[in-house]
């Protein structure tokens, strides 16, 4: 018996980021991933110094993967950084004053100088997934699509595999219960042809090289991510986006946008309306 092809536009799309939002607070998930401003028809987000720093450092490093290895450092990373920073300067990055901005910006300079001094895997061949936003059907039966961008895939010629590397610009370690590597393991397995041999977090604030972590099996990754994704889908079907605390640290900042208590500063990536809090 033939089955009809699923409509990707009717599917529930999930990512590690959106699942993390849901697990933190269903109301946060709704406000950041479902709600659209009635006037602009854009989704909303809050920009802050940590987010501005992270997106700028990631932009500089991820752009290297499309270059031949021998050309990646011909132009100093700090030159790329200065140009990229213009997009988040001032209120566009959620900065309260020039002193705060310079302090945060300098943290990024130090991270990129660390990479320049210890490029490690960034000097080796990289694999680039051809899709702009890697995605695949996590479950056709449930009509759920998993998507996400992976920071870096180092090619390992010895066993024709890839090494998943995620750049970290925050000060805290990734939680052991994080679904980030399980989600990335699934995306790598289904969006390109090489097997995954290892995964690492590179804490750019402190480490000269990526820190390898144990990867879950594909079977375990699928089990963990699908279980969480089904909870997201169920909430969407029921329209159940209730904060269990009646307003928590995660959803309150976004509630401030709805209440017109936040300041609009511009439109960011993926046509998001960006706000800062007073």
C-alpha angles and dihedrals in degrees: 000000000000120000125210117251114257120251108239090203090060094045125103107248116207134179134179088261096051093044089050089052091051094048090049093049131336090217090055089051091053096047096046101034109025111023119088126192106255092224103043099025087223128130116244134235140170120237119209135166095265092051092046091051093047097049093047096049090045091050091054095047099040091052089064094067093073092056126083109263093247092056100048097093101031088103111047113252090230090063090055088046095054091053094045092048091064088075092062103033119129118347091351086074096038094252120159097201142355092262093058091046093051092049093053093041090054090055087059092049090054092049093052092045087054090053091047091052094042107026094159109158093014088074091058132078114288131203117224120200106227097222115091087222110023110223143153140171106281087185124002089187091059093034092234123149123198117210138170146136119251117212099218140354112196113201114231107202095187092073101010092247141123134245114217111220123186118193115223121199098170126092098237128080119246111262118256088233093055116129092209099101094038089054093045091047089056094046093050092048093050104034102049138022105247123093119236115246101175146354133214144181116220109207097201094189093067117001128081092205140022117283110230118224130189112268120222118237118262089250093053092043090053092048094050098044096042092050091054093042092054090055089053091050092048091052091050092050092050096037086232108155102146123155104228091214096048090245124001138187089267101053102028095079090055092046085058089062092052090049091052091244095123129075120243111227105171149298117294137188118323087021094286119164105234123213138180126209122236 
